[in-house]
Amino acid sequence: VLAAINEADDYPDEMCAEFQARRDLICSRLNAMPGVQCHVPEGAFYVFPKVEVPGMSSEDLAIELLKGGVLCSPGSAFGPSGEGHLRFAYTISREDISRGMDKVESVLISLRDDA
């Protein structure tokens, strides 16, 4: 701890910038997907986009995304007002976020094609 205090005084700024880059990446990717609206959070490490796929609940969507290789929480887990949303954390690398968003986009396209 002492070494970190003495030698890493710029670490908080570096991590703040990194999390801002991750946030901007995930939000821009989600907002580019049809049927998805993602507010840009100001002080969190997760996003809570509204995701519309006709005939599917947030739990149904979360299960389909899990089958596609992406873990997220259904909005309904956060109460009735959360229905229609999904929760994604952006605590992973930008590369992993990009790969995950590729999978999300693919699953959503497939679900809409099947509808």
Residue pairs with C-beta under 8 A, 6 or more apart in sequence:
4 11
19 45
19 90
21 94
22 90
22 92
22 94
22 97
23 40
23 41
23 45
23 47
23 90
24 40
25 90
25 94
25 97
25 98
25 101
26 38
26 47
26 88
26 90
26 97
26 101
27 38
27 39
27 40
27 47
29 97
29 98
29 101
29 104
29 105
30 36
30 38
30 47
30 49
30 88
30 101
30 104
31 37
31 38
31 49
33 104
33 105
33 108
34 108
34 112
35 51
35 52
35 53
35 108
35 112
36 49
36 50
36 51
36 52
36 108
37 49
37 50
38 47
38 48
38 49
38 50
39 47
39 48
39 49
41 47
41 48
45 89
45 90
45 91
46 87
46 88
46 89
46 90
47 87
47 88
47 90
48 75
48 82
48 85
48 86
48 87
49 85
49 86
49 88
50 84
50 85
51 58
51 61
51 84
51 85
51 86
51 108
52 84
53 61
53 108
53 111
53 112
53 115
54 115
55 115
56 64
56 111
57 74
57 76
57 83
58 74
58 75
58 76
58 82
58 83
58 84
58 85
58 86
59 74
59 76
59 77
61 74
61 86
61 111
62 72
62 73
62 74
62 86
64 107
64 111
65 71
65 72
65 86
65 103
65 104
65 107
66 72
67 107
68 103
68 104
68 106
68 107
69 100
69 103
70 88
70 100
70 103
70 104
70 107
72 86
72 87
72 88
73 86
73 87
74 82
74 86
74 87
75 82
75 83
75 84
75 85
75 86
75 87
76 82
76 83
77 87
78 85
78 87
88 100
90 97
92 100
